[in-house]
Amino acid sequence: MGMSYIFYFILLLIIPIWAQFKLKRTYGKYSKVRSTSGHTGAQVARTILDANGLQNIKVVESRGMLSDHYNPLTKTVALSSHNYHEASVAGTAVAAHEVGHAIQDAEDYSFLRLRHRMVPIVNISSNMSWVFIMIGFFSAWSGALLIGIILLAAGVVFQLVTLPVEFNASSRAMDQLLSNNIIRNEEERHAKKVLSAAAMTYVAATAVAVLELARLILIYTSMNRS
């Protein structure tokens, strides 16, 4: 049992570290490859937004590496400094991906809408879940552990809902890059690699969340048996 737990915790550490390493290595490689269009990430984002009638959405610069995101409240596509200013294959792919979220928002994409609605619930449940889990562990009270598991499950559901949101945004990104003639030839394959590496970080986070939830359910089951 001791060795199995050691293996389990090593697995929990390796999965996200591997995903982050893959993303940083892939992004680092293609951030040095200049895009043939010569468009910066900001220009790519603006081009795709305008092509989809989303002139109301702003493109702004954000601080920090890979801090790129779409904010549905302020209707802004925020790109990290390198992606905003430089004309690279990686920056092109990332900019298109974030615009993919903006298009989802404009079309009221169901999974994105569900994820937005879950945010306040998950913020509360994630913080509270470990309080009940710890109480359950230290007091051997299975009822408290069950409450913690239920609260934690909300976060796992959120992670699962995030997957189609991210994959769909990447799919939209590739469609837009090709239909607007922003990328050509080999760039399509390179852009897909960047988007795939980014998606793996979400897959890894979901895998870790599911594994941890499964472990707690097994502990709860064992508690009730004893």
C-alpha positions, 0 to 999 in steps of 0.5 A: 500500500505504501509503494502504491501511494508513493507512485500515486503522488509521483504521478500527480506531480509528473503529469502537470510538470510534463504538460507545462514542460511540453507547452513551454518547449513548444511555445519557445520553439515556435515563438522564434519562428517568424510568421510569413504574414508578418502580422503581430499577435495583436494584428492577427486578433484584430483581423479575425475579430473584425472578420467576424463582426466583433469590432466591439471587442478590444485587443490589449496587452497583458503582463507576464509570459503566457498570460493570454486570455479572453475576458468576457466581462470586459470584452477584451482579448489580452495578449502577453507582451511577446505575442502582442508585439511580435510576428511569430507562429506561436503568437499567431496561434495563441492570438487566434485561440483567444479570439476563438473564445471571443467568438464562442462568447458572441455565439453563446457557446453552451459549454462556455456559458456553463463554465461562466455560470459555474465560476462563483460556485467553484470558487466557494466549493474549492476553498471549502472542500478541503476544510471538510476533507481535513475534518473528515481525515482527522476526526475519522468522520466519514460524513464530513469527508463526503461533504468535502468530496461533493464540494470537490466534485464541483471543481472536477466537473468544472475541469471537465467542462473546460476541456470542450471549451478549450478544444473548440476554441483551438478548432475555431482558431485553426479555421479562422487562420486558414479562412483569413489566409493568415497562415500558409503551408508548414505554418498550419502544422506548427500552429497545431503543435502550439495549440495541442501543447496548450490543450495538454495543460488542461487535460493534465489538470483534469486528469489530476483532479479526477485521480484525486477525487477517485482517491478520496472516494476510495478512502470514504468507501474504506471508512464506511466499511470499517 
